[in-house]
């Protein structure tokens, strides 16, 4: 998988073979219970529990100044961090890689605060909530969800699964995480106790999105599922034409999700009815971002009208190898470089070559800083000159 659009590139490659512009305005719709100030951070994969990939509180970086970004610091982890995406909470950046495990780094200086060694294939984007850091790891034959103390890295609890566990999402005291053992798990966020699990027909490698009491996720069985977040009861499913490995983004009562059948789908969040689909011309392995009535995809970066699916613009720069992030009128994405594009036009505003020509980590934008991992084993941080 190409990092989480989903959360993990490695599993996609393995199992694919086995299978053969933000302007002050509306917040991202259905993320109920969160104010705009909650997103000064980027605490989970793709920013919030709805996975919109949108930071509604970023007003420092903009189309007018993002071209001035410079490297602030870079932090060396293990072999690769392009298979994980950074999360940011309370002045700390958290990142995972399969060699060094999970690291906590001072967001301002890049200084290492702590790291926990790998106990398996640790490539999921960490999630931070209520003083704990949650992440998934494992092997083909066993998987785990871990909870660590966010300040010290000390273990709090571990819950087992049957195979690799993907990027967890934390909402209302519950951790939701998919696994290659075909299950979506709901765990008590404080204790790790299993609350329920839902079994699909194949791998669950997308990170679940949560909105208005419903959990949305895709499966290798070609289906998109909507479950009651409290009970795990199935509310509806939608069948795509191929594998659904990417994560959904939910905004304003619509679920946006891509499939290997080349289509980005817009589904009614209440019923699962298809509202529209857009053929991108290639397998969609990335999670879309949604901001201010526009949906942005990875691969070839498209900007689509969120209501109709009409194409607004497209950009082919860099291959678009990551799930895009959006903040204050700028779209950030990875490929052969890290790119910043104008959210209104798609024009390239800035780029940076990391040295390995392989940026698949989904960017995180918080408090005027841009964070992204790369295949060379570094976590990069960029800022405006003082």
Backbone torsions as a table, in degrees:
resi	resn	phi	psi	omega
1	UNK	NA	151.5	177.3
2	UNK	-91.8	112.6	-166.5
3	UNK	-13.1	148.8	-169.1
4	UNK	-36.3	55.6	137.2
5	UNK	-47.1	-40.7	159.3
6	UNK	-105.2	-164.2	-175.4
7	UNK	-105.5	-18.6	-170.8
8	UNK	-141.9	125.6	176.2
9	UNK	-79.9	-39.8	-172.6
10	UNK	-57.3	-44.0	-178.5
11	UNK	-65.1	-36.1	179.6
12	UNK	-62.7	-43.1	-179.6
13	UNK	-65.7	-42.9	-179.1
14	UNK	-66.1	-54.1	-174.2
15	UNK	-78.7	-24.9	173.8
16	UNK	-61.9	-39.4	176.9
17	UNK	-66.6	-41.8	-179.8
18	UNK	-64.4	-37.9	-179.0
19	UNK	-82.3	-7.5	-167.8
20	UNK	71.6	NA	NA
21	UNK	NA	54.7	-173.2
22	UNK	-72.3	118.9	171.3
23	UNK	-108.6	145.0	179.3
24	UNK	-50.3	124.4	-174.4
25	UNK	-177.4	-149.9	-173.6
26	UNK	-66.8	142.9	174.6
27	UNK	-79.6	169.4	-170.5
28	UNK	-73.0	63.3	166.4
29	UNK	55.0	-109.9	-163.0
30	UNK	-82.0	9.0	176.4
31	UNK	-76.2	74.1	-173.7
32	UNK	-68.5	146.2	176.8
33	UNK	88.3	2.5	-179.5
34	UNK	-119.9	132.0	174.3
35	UNK	-91.0	171.0	178.9
36	UNK	-61.7	-30.7	-178.6
37	UNK	-68.2	-17.7	179.5
38	UNK	-65.7	-20.6	-174.4
39	UNK	-104.3	21.4	164.8
40	UNK	-60.6	-29.7	174.3
41	UNK	-91.4	176.4	172.9
42	UNK	-133.7	71.4	-161.9
43	UNK	-82.7	-9.7	-179.6
44	UNK	-140.1	172.2	176.0
45	UNK	-55.2	130.8	178.7
46	UNK	60.3	33.2	165.9
47	UNK	86.2	-52.9	-170.9
48	UNK	-139.2	177.2	-177.1
49	UNK	-66.8	-21.7	176.4
50	UNK	-85.3	-6.6	-179.8
51	UNK	57.7	42.2	179.7
52	UNK	-73.7	-18.7	-176.6
53	UNK	66.7	25.7	-171.1
54	UNK	-129.4	127.1	175.2
55	UNK	-104.5	103.7	-176.1
56	UNK	-78.1	-2.1	-178.5
57	UNK	-111.2	7.3	179.7
58	UNK	-88.9	111.1	179.5
59	UNK	-125.7	10.9	179.2
60	UNK	-89.5	-58.0	175.7
61	UNK	-76.5	139.9	-176.8
62	UNK	-152.0	169.1	176.4
63	UNK	-58.0	-26.8	-177.7
64	UNK	-78.3	-22.0	-176.4
65	UNK	-125.7	-8.3	-174.3
66	UNK	-63.2	-23.3	177.2
67	UNK	-65.2	-11.8	179.8
68	UNK	-94.7	2.6	-178.4
69	UNK	-55.6	139.9	176.0
70	UNK	-131.1	158.6	177.5
71	UNK	-67.8	125.6	177.1
72	UNK	-90.4	-55.4	177.5
73	UNK	-157.4	163.6	170.7
74	UNK	-137.1	145.1	-174.2
75	UNK	-119.7	126.0	-179.6
76	UNK	-83.9	125.1	176.8
77	UNK	-107.8	-115.2	179.7
78	UNK	-109.5	-132.6	-176.9
79	UNK	-73.3	-49.0	-175.6
80	UNK	-141.2	141.8	168.1
81	UNK	-126.5	13.3	176.2
82	UNK	-79.0	-9.6	178.6
83	UNK	-91.0	-3.4	174.3
84	UNK	-125.5	159.1	177.0
85	UNK	-116.8	140.8	-178.6
86	UNK	-72.3	149.1	170.0
87	UNK	-123.5	152.7	-173.6
88	UNK	-131.2	128.6	178.3
89	UNK	-152.2	126.4	172.6
90	UNK	53.8	45.4	175.3
91	UNK	79.3	13.8	-179.8
92	UNK	-129.1	138.3	173.5
93	UNK	-104.4	132.0	178.6
94	UNK	-113.6	136.4	-178.2
95	UNK	-147.1	151.1	179.5
96	UNK	-123.1	148.4	168.1
97	UNK	-151.9	158.7	-168.7
98	UNK	-74.7	-11.2	178.9
99	UNK	-96.3	-54.5	-176.8
100	UNK	-85.9	-11.5	-177.5
101	UNK	82.5	-134.2	-178.9
102	UNK	-107.8	132.7	179.9
103	UNK	-121.0	147.3	172.2
104	UNK	-114.9	127.8	-172.9
105	UNK	-128.7	137.8	175.7
106	UNK	-59.5	123.1	-173.2
107	UNK	-66.9	-25.5	-177.1
108	UNK	-88.8	-32.3	-172.1
109	UNK	-115.8	-19.3	-175.5
110	UNK	81.5	5.5	179.3
111	UNK	-71.3	137.3	178.3
112	UNK	-70.2	129.8	176.4
113	UNK	-97.6	-44.9	174.2
114	UNK	-166.8	163.4	172.8
115	UNK	-146.5	150.7	178.0
116	UNK	-118.1	122.6	-175.7
117	UNK	-59.9	153.6	179.6
118	UNK	-67.8	136.8	173.3
119	UNK	-113.4	0.8	179.1
120	UNK	-173.3	-156.2	179.1
121	UNK	-84.1	94.3	-173.8
122	UNK	-99.8	94.3	-177.3
123	UNK	-131.9	8.5	-179.1
124	UNK	-82.6	153.8	174.6
125	UNK	-73.0	127.2	178.4
126	UNK	-66.2	155.8	173.3
127	UNK	-121.9	138.4	-175.7
128	UNK	-120.0	128.0	178.8
129	UNK	-160.0	137.0	173.2
130	UNK	53.2	41.4	175.3
131	UNK	79.0	7.1	179.7
132	UNK	-122.5	152.4	174.1
133	UNK	-112.6	128.5	-178.7
134	UNK	-115.0	139.8	175.7
135	UNK	-155.9	161.9	179.2
136	UNK	-113.8	153.2	175.2
137	UNK	-155.4	-171.0	176.0
138	UNK	140.7	-170.1	175.9
139	UNK	-125.7	-176.8	177.6
140	UNK	-60.7	-28.5	-172.4
141	UNK	-105.4	-5.6	177.2
142	UNK	-158.1	149.6	-179.2
143	UNK	-144.8	161.5	-176.3
144	UNK	-146.6	149.2	165.7
145	UNK	-109.6	127.9	-178.2
146	UNK	-111.7	148.0	170.5
147	UNK	-125.4	125.7	179.4
148	UNK	-120.5	155.0	170.8
149	UNK	-66.9	123.7	-173.7
150	UNK	-66.4	-24.5	-178.4
151	UNK	-85.5	-37.9	-172.5
152	UNK	-113.3	-19.8	-174.7
153	UNK	82.7	1.4	-179.8
154	UNK	-65.2	138.5	179.7
155	UNK	-67.3	140.8	177.8
156	UNK	-110.7	-47.8	173.4
157	UNK	-159.2	162.8	176.3
158	UNK	-136.7	134.0	177.0
159	UNK	-121.2	138.9	-174.1
160	UNK	-95.0	152.5	173.6
161	UNK	-139.1	178.8	-174.1
162	UNK	-88.0	-10.1	-178.8
163	UNK	-164.2	-172.9	179.7
164	UNK	-41.1	140.7	175.4
165	UNK	-114.2	134.7	-176.1
166	UNK	-93.2	-176.4	-174.2
167	UNK	-54.9	119.4	179.3
168	UNK	-78.0	156.9	173.3
169	UNK	-124.5	134.9	-176.5
170	UNK	-115.3	124.7	-178.9
171	UNK	-148.3	127.5	174.3
172	UNK	51.1	45.5	175.1
173	UNK	77.9	14.2	180.0
174	UNK	-129.0	137.6	174.0
175	UNK	-101.2	125.1	177.5
176	UNK	-111.0	130.6	-178.4
177	UNK	-151.2	138.0	176.2
178	UNK	-93.8	160.5	-177.3
179	UNK	-140.7	156.3	175.0
180	UNK	-70.5	-5.0	174.6
181	UNK	-83.9	12.9	174.1
182	UNK	84.4	3.8	-174.5
183	UNK	-109.3	149.9	162.9
184	UNK	-105.0	128.7	-176.8
185	UNK	-107.6	143.8	169.9
186	UNK	-119.4	120.9	-175.0
187	UNK	-124.0	147.1	173.2
188	UNK	-63.9	123.0	-173.8
189	UNK	-67.4	-24.0	-178.4
190	UNK	-86.9	-31.7	-172.8
191	UNK	-119.6	-20.4	-175.1
192	UNK	84.5	-0.3	-179.8
193	UNK	-63.5	137.4	179.7
194	UNK	-73.0	127.6	178.1
195	UNK	-93.8	-42.6	174.0
196	UNK	-167.4	166.2	172.6
197	UNK	-140.2	150.9	177.5
198	UNK	-124.5	127.5	-176.6
199	UNK	-99.5	126.6	177.0
200	UNK	-102.6	-172.5	-178.3
201	UNK	-90.4	1.4	-178.8
202	UNK	-167.8	-165.6	-175.3
203	UNK	-59.9	142.9	173.2
204	UNK	-116.4	96.7	-175.2
205	UNK	-114.5	6.7	175.0
206	UNK	-94.3	152.1	177.2
207	UNK	-82.6	126.6	-176.9
208	UNK	-67.0	140.3	172.6
209	UNK	-101.3	143.6	-177.9
210	UNK	-124.6	127.9	179.5
211	UNK	-150.9	127.9	174.3
212	UNK	51.8	43.7	175.0
213	UNK	78.7	15.3	179.9
214	UNK	-128.5	141.2	176.9
215	UNK	-105.2	129.6	-178.7
216	UNK	-119.9	135.4	179.5
217	UNK	-161.8	163.7	178.5
218	UNK	-111.2	165.1	-179.4
219	UNK	-139.7	157.4	174.3
220	UNK	-66.9	-8.4	176.5
221	UNK	-81.5	11.5	175.4
222	UNK	81.8	4.8	-175.2
223	UNK	-107.3	149.8	166.5
224	UNK	-104.3	131.0	-175.8
225	UNK	-114.9	148.0	170.2
226	UNK	-125.7	121.1	-178.0
227	UNK	-122.1	149.8	171.7
228	UNK	-64.6	124.7	-174.0
229	UNK	-66.3	-25.0	-178.5
230	UNK	-84.3	-39.0	-171.0
231	UNK	-112.1	-19.5	-174.6
232	UNK	82.0	3.8	179.5
233	UNK	-66.4	137.2	179.3
234	UNK	-72.0	129.2	177.3
235	UNK	-97.9	-41.9	174.5
236	UNK	-166.5	165.8	170.8
237	UNK	-141.5	151.9	178.6
238	UNK	-126.3	131.7	-177.9
239	UNK	-98.5	119.6	175.6
240	UNK	-90.2	-179.6	-176.9
241	UNK	-85.4	-3.9	-178.2
242	UNK	-163.9	-169.0	-178.5
243	UNK	-56.7	141.8	172.4
244	UNK	-117.1	97.5	-178.3
245	UNK	-104.5	-19.6	-179.3
246	UNK	-77.4	164.8	178.1
247	UNK	-91.4	154.0	178.6
248	UNK	-85.9	154.2	167.6
249	UNK	-118.0	134.9	-175.8
250	UNK	-120.8	126.9	179.8
251	UNK	-152.5	132.9	173.6
252	UNK	53.4	43.1	175.4
253	UNK	77.1	16.2	-179.7
254	UNK	-129.0	138.6	175.3
255	UNK	-102.1	123.7	178.2
256	UNK	-110.3	125.5	-176.4
257	UNK	-156.4	145.1	-178.2
258	UNK	-105.6	164.0	-179.0
259	UNK	-136.8	162.7	174.2
260	UNK	-66.6	-9.0	177.6
261	UNK	-80.6	10.8	176.1
262	UNK	82.9	-4.1	-174.6
263	UNK	-100.4	139.2	164.8
264	UNK	-96.2	125.8	-176.2
265	UNK	-106.4	144.1	168.6
266	UNK	-114.5	119.0	-175.4
267	UNK	-120.0	143.3	173.8
268	UNK	-63.5	122.1	-174.1
269	UNK	-65.9	-24.5	-177.9
270	UNK	-85.7	-32.7	-172.0
271	UNK	-120.2	-19.6	-175.5
272	UNK	84.4	-0.3	-179.9
273	UNK	-64.9	138.3	179.4
274	UNK	-73.4	128.1	177.2
275	UNK	-93.6	-42.4	174.5
276	UNK	-165.5	165.5	172.9
277	UNK	-140.3	152.9	-178.9
278	UNK	-132.2	124.4	-179.3
279	UNK	-84.8	113.6	-178.6
280	UNK	-86.0	-8.2	179.5
281	UNK	83.2	4.1	179.5
282	UNK	-156.4	161.3	180.0
283	UNK	-60.4	127.2	-177.5
284	UNK	-94.8	114.3	-178.0
285	UNK	-121.2	14.3	-175.8
286	UNK	-124.8	153.3	179.0
287	UNK	-87.0	137.2	178.9
288	UNK	-75.8	158.7	171.4
289	UNK	-112.7	148.2	-177.6
290	UNK	-131.0	127.1	179.1
291	UNK	-155.2	130.4	172.0
292	UNK	52.8	44.1	174.6
293	UNK	79.1	13.9	179.6
294	UNK	-128.5	140.1	175.5
295	UNK	-107.1	131.8	179.7
296	UNK	-116.0	132.2	-179.2
297	UNK	-111.8	163.3	173.1
298	UNK	-92.4	-165.9	-170.9
299	UNK	72.2	-131.7	160.9
300	UNK	-63.5	124.5	-175.7
301	UNK	-77.9	115.9	177.0
302	UNK	-108.3	147.4	167.4
303	UNK	-115.9	121.1	-175.7
304	UNK	-121.6	145.8	172.6
305	UNK	-63.7	123.0	-174.5
306	UNK	-65.3	-26.2	-177.8
307	UNK	-84.5	-33.2	-172.5
308	UNK	-118.2	-19.3	-175.1
309	UNK	83.0	3.5	179.8
310	UNK	-66.2	137.2	179.5
311	UNK	-71.9	130.2	176.9
312	UNK	-99.3	-42.4	173.5
313	UNK	-164.7	167.5	174.6
314	UNK	-141.4	153.0	178.5
315	UNK	-138.5	132.5	179.9
316	UNK	-102.1	8.5	-175.1
317	UNK	-63.2	131.3	168.3
318	UNK	70.9	1.5	178.9
319	UNK	85.3	-13.8	175.9
320	UNK	52.8	58.3	-171.4
321	UNK	-90.1	17.9	179.5
322	UNK	-141.9	167.1	172.0
323	UNK	-71.1	127.2	-176.3
324	UNK	-71.5	155.3	173.5
325	UNK	-122.2	146.4	-176.0
326	UNK	-128.8	135.4	175.8
327	UNK	-159.4	125.9	172.0
328	UNK	51.9	47.7	174.4
329	UNK	81.5	11.7	180.0
330	UNK	-125.5	137.7	174.5
331	UNK	-107.1	126.1	179.8
332	UNK	-109.5	134.3	-179.5
333	UNK	-151.6	166.0	-179.5
334	UNK	-119.5	161.5	177.5
335	UNK	-174.4	-123.3	173.4
336	UNK	-72.0	-15.3	174.3
337	UNK	-141.5	179.5	166.0
338	UNK	-93.6	131.7	-175.5
339	UNK	-122.8	149.5	167.1
340	UNK	-121.4	125.2	-178.3
341	UNK	-117.5	150.1	174.8
342	UNK	-69.7	124.4	-175.7
343	UNK	-66.3	-24.4	-178.1
344	UNK	-84.8	-31.8	-173.0
345	UNK	-123.5	-19.3	-175.1
346	UNK	85.5	-0.6	-179.5
347	UNK	-63.6	139.7	178.1
348	UNK	-72.2	126.5	-179.1
349	UNK	-105.0	-26.7	-174.4
350	UNK	-167.2	152.7	172.5
351	UNK	-153.0	159.3	179.8
352	UNK	-146.0	130.6	177.4
353	UNK	-91.5	120.9	-176.8
354	UNK	-82.5	-15.9	178.5
355	UNK	108.3	-13.6	179.1
356	UNK	-118.3	-0.7	177.7
357	UNK	53.0	37.1	-175.2
358	UNK	-153.1	76.3	-179.1
359	UNK	-105.7	101.4	-179.3
360	UNK	-115.8	-6.4	176.1
361	UNK	-68.0	140.2	178.1
362	UNK	-77.5	127.0	-177.5
363	UNK	-65.4	155.8	172.4
364	UNK	-125.5	137.4	-177.3
365	UNK	-124.9	122.4	-178.9
366	UNK	-155.9	131.8	173.3
367	UNK	53.4	43.7	176.2
368	UNK	76.6	13.7	179.8
369	UNK	-122.1	146.6	175.1
370	UNK	-114.8	126.9	-179.3
371	UNK	-122.1	138.7	178.8
372	UNK	-158.3	147.0	176.2
373	UNK	-97.2	165.9	179.3
374	UNK	-146.6	163.6	-175.7
375	UNK	-64.1	-15.6	179.1
376	UNK	-79.4	0.4	179.0
377	UNK	88.1	25.2	179.3
378	UNK	-122.6	146.3	166.9
379	UNK	-101.9	123.7	-177.4
380	UNK	-104.7	145.8	175.0
381	UNK	-130.8	131.3	-179.2
382	UNK	-121.6	148.4	176.6
383	UNK	-148.0	172.6	174.5
384	UNK	-80.3	148.9	176.8
385	UNK	-58.7	146.5	-179.3
386	UNK	-61.1	NA	NA
